[in-house]
């Protein structure tokens, strides 16, 4: 299992547009991809799950990937979140 903890820096938090991009990126992988915030963990391939976390700015989140392509998945999702300016 690969895991990365990052801080959300977008002033609006993890909102719909970048969350959709991240969900689409996660969905391309066979690995199980989860995002965790405040003790809750959801499938990052589900936009409803990600949005249900209500992640505000300056929050620490953890993205974890487990499966055959976990290495590439974690790297790609982190890159996507940086490109969307959600994390620094």
C-alpha positions, 0 to 999 in steps of 0.5 A, a space after each residue: 500500500 502506498 500513502 501520501 498525506 498532503 495539506 489542502 491549500 485551495 481557499 475553497 477547499 477540495 471543491 467540485 471541479 478539482 474533485 471531479 478531475 481527481 476522481 476521473 484520474 483515480 478511476 483509470 487505475 485498477 488499484 483501490 484508491 481512498 481519500 481520508 479526512 478526520 477519520 473518515 475514508 471514502 473511495 476516491 473513485 466516487 465523486 459523491 464520496 469525496 464531496 461528502 467529506 466536505 474538505 475545507 482549506 488548510 485540512 490534511 488529507 491522506 490519499 492511499 492506493 493499494 493494488 497492482 498499479 498503486 505506485 503509478 496511481 498515487 503519483 498521478 493523483 498527487 500530480 493532478 491535485 497539484 495541477 488543480 492547485 488543491 495542494 501545494 
